[in-house]
Amino acid sequence: MENNANLSAPAERDVLLEVRNVTMKFTKYEVGVDSLKELVVRALKGDLKREKFICLENINFSVRRGEAVALIGRNGVGKSTLLKIVSGILKPTEGYANTYGRISPLLQLGAGFDGNATGMENIYLNAAILGYTKKEIDEKLPAILDFAELGDFIHSPVKTYSSGMLARLGFSIAISMESEIMLIDEILAVGDMAFQQKCYKKLEELRAKGLTFLIVSHSDVVEKLCDRAIWIEQGHMIADGDAKTIFEQYTEAMMHPAQSG
């Protein structure tokens, strides 16, 4: 079955992202060993207990052109895993996730960066990984540098960057390239308040231009930027609807867990 095919999207296509029957299982080992040597020996003997852990089960949804959809839920329920499946980093155990058109994934600080390379070199490296040509990157370089506001640090190795500087660089690359779908994993929680507000404003501008978003967030960005929210608990979708309504239900459940259960 086809998985995460970044197929070309006709201009009139309405649905840009489809997730169908996605299930993700991981193998969990129960070891109780005292050393790496003992772990290896027991593994070779087949003496390690293991079981399948279901991270996501039968997830289904679509995202239309121009929609901003939030994935919400407690830590460890599978939101980031789902975003990685959509981006093509992970292949689901069952089902598929198809995207139609170019995507700009902003999933983890420093993801795709070479720590020994400079910020400038990483702009070209990161954008090339996303499928952009040198000519396209050259054209977008001034906008990337302007938004990142890293000054001369752009010529320093990124391993010397703070988390806020990594966020500036990664976000600047993602939002400056021409794409149809943007995947964001909690990245807006990093950086100073002024930069966060700058990011919000830029995302609002991109939304007005018709860009499509899939965002993992616990913050009020869900209500500020998103049309819809998908609530995931213990690997299952339990709600999909108006962002404000679903986020309020989720917040209430987190504040009064006994009543929600």
C-alpha positions as CSV (number, residue, x, y, z in Angstrom):
1,M,0.0,0.0,0.0
2,E,1.3,3.5,-0.8
3,N,2.7,5.4,2.1
4,N,3.0,9.2,2.3
5,A,3.3,9.8,-1.4
6,N,4.1,13.5,-2.0
7,L,2.0,13.6,-5.1
8,S,1.6,16.7,-7.2
9,A,-1.6,18.6,-6.4
10,P,-3.7,20.1,-9.1
11,A,-4.6,23.7,-8.3
12,E,-8.3,22.8,-7.9
13,R,-7.6,19.9,-5.5
14,D,-9.4,20.5,-2.2
15,V,-7.9,17.8,0.0
16,L,-4.1,18.1,0.5
17,L,-3.6,15.6,3.2
18,E,-5.2,12.2,3.8
19,V,-4.6,9.9,6.8
20,R,-6.3,6.5,6.4
21,N,-6.5,3.6,8.9
22,V,-3.1,4.5,10.3
23,T,-1.9,2.2,13.1
24,M,1.6,2.4,14.5
25,K,3.1,-0.4,16.7
26,F,6.5,-0.4,18.4
27,T,8.3,-3.3,20.0
28,K,8.9,-2.8,23.7
29,Y,11.5,-4.9,25.6
30,E,11.4,-5.7,29.2
31,V,14.9,-6.5,30.2
32,G,15.9,-5.9,33.9
33,V,19.7,-6.3,33.1
34,D,22.6,-4.8,34.9
35,S,25.0,-4.2,32.0
36,L,25.2,-3.8,28.2
37,K,27.1,-7.1,28.0
38,E,24.3,-8.9,29.7
39,L,21.7,-7.2,27.5
40,V,23.6,-8.4,24.3
41,V,24.0,-12.0,25.7
42,R,20.4,-12.3,26.6
43,A,19.3,-10.9,23.2
44,L,21.5,-13.4,21.4
45,K,20.0,-16.2,23.5
46,G,16.5,-15.0,22.7
47,D,16.0,-14.5,26.4
48,L,14.4,-11.0,26.2
49,K,10.8,-10.5,26.8
50,R,9.1,-8.3,24.3
51,E,5.7,-7.1,23.5
52,K,4.0,-4.9,20.9
53,F,3.1,-1.4,22.0
54,I,0.3,0.3,20.0
55,C,1.2,4.0,19.7
56,L,-1.6,4.9,17.3
57,E,-4.6,2.8,16.2
58,N,-6.9,3.3,13.2
59,I,-6.4,7.1,12.8
60,N,-8.5,8.7,10.0
61,F,-8.8,12.3,8.9
62,S,-8.4,14.7,6.0
63,V,-7.1,18.2,5.8
64,R,-8.4,20.6,3.1
65,R,-6.5,23.3,1.3
66,G,-6.2,26.4,3.5
67,E,-7.2,24.6,6.8
68,A,-5.2,24.9,9.9
69,V,-5.6,21.8,12.0
70,A,-4.2,21.2,15.5
71,L,-3.3,17.8,17.0
72,I,-3.9,18.0,20.8
73,G,-3.6,15.6,23.6
74,R,-1.3,14.8,26.6
75,N,2.4,14.0,26.1
76,G,3.1,10.5,24.8
77,V,-0.3,9.9,23.2
78,G,1.2,9.7,19.6
79,K,0.8,13.3,18.2
80,S,4.4,13.7,17.2
81,T,4.6,10.2,15.9
82,L,1.6,11.0,13.7
83,L,3.3,14.1,12.4
84,K,6.4,12.1,11.5
85,I,4.2,9.6,9.6
86,V,2.6,12.4,7.6
87,S,6.1,13.9,6.9
88,G,7.4,10.5,5.7
89,I,10.0,10.1,8.4
90,L,8.2,7.1,9.8
91,K,6.2,4.4,8.0
92,P,3.1,3.2,9.7
93,T,2.5,-0.4,10.6
94,E,-0.8,-0.3,8.9
95,G,-2.6,2.3,6.7
96,Y,-1.1,5.3,4.9
97,A,-0.7,9.1,5.0
98,N,-0.7,10.8,1.6
99,T,0.2,14.5,1.0
100,Y,-0.4,16.3,-2.2
101,G,2.1,19.0,-2.9
102,R,5.2,20.3,-1.2
103,I,5.5,20.2,2.6
104,S,7.6,22.2,5.0
105,P,8.1,20.1,8.1
106,L,9.3,21.9,11.3
107,L,9.3,18.9,13.6
108,Q,12.2,19.1,16.0
109,L,14.9,21.7,16.8
110,G,18.0,21.0,14.8
111,A,16.4,18.2,12.7
112,G,18.2,18.0,9.4
113,F,20.9,20.3,10.6
114,D,24.7,19.5,10.5
115,G,26.1,20.7,13.8
116,N,29.5,21.2,12.4
117,A,28.2,23.3,9.5
118,T,27.4,27.0,9.7
119,G,23.9,28.4,9.8
120,M,24.4,29.6,6.2
121,E,25.5,26.1,5.0
122,N,22.6,24.5,6.9
123,I,20.1,26.8,5.1
124,Y,21.2,25.2,1.8
125,L,21.4,21.7,3.2
126,N,18.0,21.8,4.9
127,A,16.2,23.4,1.9
128,A,17.9,20.9,-0.4
129,I,16.6,18.0,1.8
130,L,13.1,19.5,1.3
131,G,13.6,19.3,-2.5
132,Y,14.5,22.9,-3.4
133,T,17.1,23.8,-6.0
134,K,20.1,26.1,-5.4
135,K,18.4,28.7,-7.5
136,E,15.2,28.6,-5.5
137,I,17.2,28.8,-2.2
138,D,19.3,31.7,-3.6
139,E,16.1,33.6,-4.3
140,K,14.7,32.9,-0.8
141,L,18.0,33.5,1.1
142,P,17.4,37.3,1.9
143,A,14.0,36.5,3.3
144,I,15.4,33.7,5.5
145,L,18.2,35.8,6.8
146,D,15.9,38.7,7.5
147,F,13.4,36.7,9.5
148,A,16.0,34.7,11.5
149,E,17.8,37.8,12.7
150,L,20.9,35.9,13.5
151,G,23.4,38.5,12.3
152,D,27.0,37.3,12.1
153,F,26.1,34.1,13.9
154,I,24.8,32.8,10.6
155,H,28.4,32.1,9.8
156,S,29.0,30.1,13.0
157,P,28.5,26.3,13.4
158,V,25.0,25.5,14.5
159,K,26.3,23.3,17.4
160,T,27.1,26.6,19.1
161,Y,23.5,27.9,18.8
162,S,21.1,28.1,21.6
163,S,17.7,26.4,21.3
164,G,16.2,29.8,20.5
165,M,18.6,30.4,17.7
166,L,17.9,26.9,16.3
167,A,14.2,27.7,16.4
168,R,14.8,31.0,14.5
169,L,16.8,29.3,11.8
170,G,14.6,26.3,11.4
171,F,11.4,28.3,11.4
172,S,12.8,30.9,9.0
173,I,13.7,28.2,6.5
174,A,10.4,26.5,6.7
175,I,8.2,29.6,6.3
176,S,10.3,31.2,3.6
177,M,10.1,28.4,1.2
178,E,7.1,28.1,-1.1
179,S,5.1,25.1,0.1
180,E,1.5,24.1,0.4
181,I,1.5,22.2,3.7
182,M,3.4,23.1,6.9
183,L,3.9,20.6,9.7
184,I,4.8,22.2,13.1
185,D,5.6,20.3,16.2
186,E,5.5,22.5,19.3
187,I,8.2,24.7,17.8
188,L,6.4,27.9,18.7
189,A,6.9,27.2,22.4
190,V,10.6,27.9,22.0
191,G,12.2,31.3,21.7
192,D,11.6,34.7,23.3
193,M,8.2,36.3,23.3
194,A,9.0,38.8,20.6
195,F,10.0,36.1,18.2
196,Q,6.9,34.0,19.1
197,Q,4.7,37.0,18.2
198,K,6.6,37.4,15.0
199,C,6.0,33.8,14.1
200,Y,2.3,34.0,14.9
201,K,2.0,37.1,12.6
202,K,3.9,35.3,9.8
203,L,1.7,32.2,10.1
204,E,-1.4,34.4,9.9
205,E,-0.1,35.9,6.7
206,L,0.6,32.5,5.3
207,R,-2.9,31.3,6.2
208,A,-4.3,34.3,4.4
209,K,-2.4,33.2,1.3
210,G,-3.9,29.7,1.5
211,L,-1.2,27.7,3.2
212,T,-2.3,24.5,5.0
213,F,-1.2,23.7,8.5
214,L,-1.0,20.6,10.7
215,I,0.2,21.7,14.2
216,V,1.0,19.9,17.4
217,S,0.4,22.2,20.3
218,H,-0.8,22.5,23.9
219,S,-1.0,26.3,23.9
220,D,-3.6,28.9,22.9
221,V,-2.1,28.8,19.4
222,V,-4.8,26.2,18.8
223,E,-7.5,28.8,19.2
224,K,-5.5,31.6,17.6
225,L,-4.5,29.9,14.4
226,C,-6.5,26.8,13.9
227,D,-9.9,26.0,12.4
228,R,-10.1,22.5,13.7
229,A,-8.6,20.4,16.5
230,I,-8.1,16.7,16.6
231,W,-7.9,15.3,20.1
232,I,-5.9,12.1,20.6
233,E,-5.8,10.0,23.7
234,Q,-3.9,6.7,24.2
235,G,-3.4,6.4,20.5
236,H,-7.1,7.0,19.5
237,M,-8.9,9.9,18.0
238,I,-11.6,10.9,20.5
239,A,-12.8,14.2,18.9
240,D,-12.4,16.1,15.7
241,G,-14.2,19.5,15.3
242,D,-14.2,23.2,15.9
243,A,-10.8,24.2,17.4
244,K,-12.2,26.4,20.2
245,T,-14.7,23.9,21.2
246,I,-12.4,20.9,21.2
247,F,-9.6,22.8,23.0
248,E,-12.0,23.9,25.7
249,Q,-13.1,20.3,26.2
250,Y,-9.5,19.1,26.3
251,T,-8.5,21.8,28.8
252,E,-11.4,20.9,31.1
253,A,-10.6,17.2,30.9
254,M,-6.9,18.0,31.9
255,M,-8.1,20.2,34.8
256,H,-10.6,17.6,36.1
257,P,-9.2,14.2,35.0
258,A,-11.5,12.2,37.3
259,Q,-14.6,13.7,35.8
260,S,-13.4,13.1,32.2
261,G,-12.7,9.5,32.8
